[in-house]
Amino acid sequence: MNLPRAGRTSSRTLLAWGTPYLILSIWSIFTATNISRLRPISGDEVGYLDPAINLVTEGHFYSTAWWQPANQFFAANLPFHALISSGWFMLFGPGLAQGRLLSLALFFTGTVLILEALRRGKILTTSWQTVLFTLLWLCGLYSQSISQFARPEGLCLLILSIYFFAWTLKSRVACYLTVGFCGVAAALTGLQMVAAFALYSLLAIGANIRKGLVVSSFLVLGGLLGTAAVIALYTWKDVLPVFLTSTFGLGANRAQWHGFRDPALWALTALGLFILVRSRSHLSPTVKKALFLGTIGTPLVAAGLFLLSKFPQYYCFFALLPIVIGISSAAPLAWPRMRRIDKLATGGLLTVAAVGFPLYLVYFLNTYNQRDLSQIDRFCLEHVSQSSIIFCDPGVYFSAKPIARKVFTQFYLSKASGEDRASITTVILLSRNAPPYIDEKAVRASLGGEWKPIGAIDLEATQPPIFPSLGFLKRLSYLQPYNFTAWDIQHHR
């Protein structure tokens, strides 16, 4: 039976507009299935999740995995992400996979909200535009990596998406209250979110001076309320100096510039300039403005974050979002009227922008067995007991934490008391390492006493890559593979 023409058209429209969500869902299912292996464990993940795990399992908000004594209320970072993580762990249990799945859920929700905000704002009006946005957003080298690490950036994206959505609300009161909430949430989440909002506010004012100024005022007001809440909490817990020292005492760390390595950052900015020069007459005023703001906004946000603090890979999404929006709105409309040479240039730059994550997937699949955490779990079961007090590399933390009596990580060493040092029974650290990873000889010398090696595991040696010639792709990941040696204390100093 043939459908009526209206029915066929409705079905095609539904399929076209649903395609971005289908792509996002398939990508999310793949990511969730491989969540523990996609990225090696980073020290920051342990630092951010340890207070949440301790709150759930012991009822106290403290950490033995950061630069703060364990007898204090945790204040080395802002609390919102850890508190949300603790609620998530109460529902699904604590662990690496659960922490990363929270980031994935936040990323998924944030991406959906941004898509809807761009549709409501008439910036993305065709299915080709929304599909291009989804592909560019998911295929960049670093834009989607925040969904695969247990860090606050997934929460930052959700807050940013709510801010975008607030701009499309018809009620001014609802818009201003929502933006105020975003300001509060940003102040509770991280200074990177505060800095990003300051830079995005400049773009908002450029898009609409009057509304941008009013919206930015409510954002600042919310930020001040959130800051007051943080100060009140940390003053009450007598740890405000700890927070100030941890946050501002370390200064800018411009050695972390890796976000600039994402080819999408450069290729899309170049493409934005190219379309503005060659095809701007084919664009509507709304699309032209979106492309212009994206082309200047991406380098502005990247440079601003770098100059204010740093620009590691997990900040790159802040800078990429404006140009991904601009290119997604402009390229599909400009394409039909481009000359052949312009189409070749546009296609080439889009390919460069979208090649990052596919290349990382090749690296991931080539070294798939080197990321098998079940082998690290078995290694810890052999060498860690319920009475053990462990000092370990972050890569071992999630395997040792459910077994050991207490777990310290390398970041805690400078704050460890004499009692803490004397209590450590087992050390598990990288067998081969390079800065910034801590040297096991230096650790054992700092702890004192005599130590005996009791076992080692080296997944890099026992699980070689499928294609050794692809080893150069290792540069796409700055984290060490899993190779650890364990020592037991024989005689205390």
Protein Blocks (a to p, Z undefined) as FASTA:
>chain_A
ZZdfklmmmmmmmmmmmmmmmmmmmmmmmmmmmmmmmpccdfklmmmmmmmmmmmmnopa
cdfkbccdfkbccfkbcfklmmmmmmmmmmnopafklmmmmmmmmmmmmmmmmmmmmmmn
omamcfklmmmmmmmmmmpmklmmmmmcccfklmmmmmmmmmmmmmmpmblklmmmmmmm
mmmmmmmnomklmmmmmmmmmmmmmmommlmmmmmmmmmmmmmmmmmmmmmmmmmnopmm
mmmmmmmmnopafklmmlmmpmklmmmmmmmmmmmmmmmmmpcfklmmmmmmmmmmmmmm
mmmmmmmmpacfklmmmmmmmmmmmmmmmmmmmmmmpcfklmmmmmmmmmmmmmmmmmmm
mmmmmmmmmmcmklmmmmmmmmpcfkbccdddfklmmmmmmmmmbdcdfklmmmpcfklm
mmpmbdcddfbdcdfbdcfklmmmmngpadddfbdcdfklmmccfblmlmmmmmmpcbdc
ddddddddfbdZZ
